[in-house]
Amino acid sequence: MIAIAPEAALEILESREFYESRRAGLGLAFQGAVNGMLDAIKNGPLGFPRHRFTTHENVRRALFPRPWPYALAYLLVSPANIVVLACEHLKRRPLYWKKRLELAASAKKPREP
């Protein structure tokens, strides 16, 4: 199962709208790239490298194909449980989504009785 953090979903929507405003159909093409990346993550979550800007070993980064300067940063809770933390633009500051990681990682820890 792939869950998408609300902030990541908003980033996807905003990027899609940005591209659509530039040229009709470009937003749809961007959404197709997003869907392709989500399918690739679902089919091979261990196939993407660890995110280079974090020390958390279960955070991975799936780079979009060209021409899209984006990546999906995701937390691999297990191969069957994935949380997309961000749809990050590669030219913007890295780890702006760090708080999302902290929240997602703490939510997955077992609670003490």
N, C-alpha and C positions, 0 to 999 in steps of 0.2 A: 504494500500500500504506500502511496506517495501522498503526503499531506503538504499543502503549500501554506506557509505562514501568511497571514492577512497582508502584511507589509510587502511580501514578495509578490503576492497576487496583484497588489496595487501597482508595484513597479512594472509588472508585465503589462497591465492595462495602460499605464501612462506611456510606456515605450511604444506600444502598439498604436495608440492615438497620435503620438508624435510622428511616427513614420507615415501613418495614414494622412496626416495633415501636410506632409511633404509631397506625397504623390498617391493618388487613388490606387488602391490595391497593395501598396507597400506595407501597410499595417497588417493585412491578411497574410502576406508573405512572412512577416516577422512572427505572427502567431503560429504559422506553420513550422517555423524554426523552433519555437518554444515547445510545441507539441512533439516535434522530433527529438528534442533533447530529453523531454520527460519520458518518452518511450525508451530511449537509449539508457537512461538511468534505471528505469524499471526493469529492463531486460538484462542489464549488467552493472549493478550498482558498485561493484568492486573494480570495474574497468576504468574508472577515472582516478586521477592522482589526488593525493592529499592536497588540500588548499595550501598554497605556499606562504600565505600571510598569517596563518594561525598555527599554534602548537597542538591544538586539539586533534588527536590522531584520527578521529572519526568524521572529520569535516573534509568533504571532497569538493572538487571544482570541475564542472563540465563546461568546457568552452564551446560556444556556438561556432558553426562553420562560417567562413567568410561569406558575405561582407559584414556580418553582425558583430560588433565589438562588445559582446556580452558573455557572461558565464552564469550558470546556475550554481550557487553555493548550497550544499546540502549536508545535513547531518545524517550519517548512516547509523541509526540506532541498531538495526539488524538488516540483513539483506531483504527482509520482507517489510521493514518499517523505516521509511525515509521521510525526512522533513526538509523541504526546500526552504532555506532561510532567506535567500536573496536572489534577485535577478540583477546582478551587478554589472554596471557599465565598466569596461576595462580601463577607461581613461579617468575614472573618478577615484576618490580616496578609498584605499582598501580597508576592509574590516569596519566600515561604518555600521554594519549590521551585527556587531559583536554582542550587543545586549540581547538580540534575538537568540543567539547561540546559547548564552547563559540561561535564558528562560527555557529554551527547548531542552537543554541538557539537564537542568534541574527538575523539569517535569517528568523526565524519564527515569530518574533515580528512584529506587524503592523507598517507600516511607518506613520509618522506624515505628514499631508499636508503642 
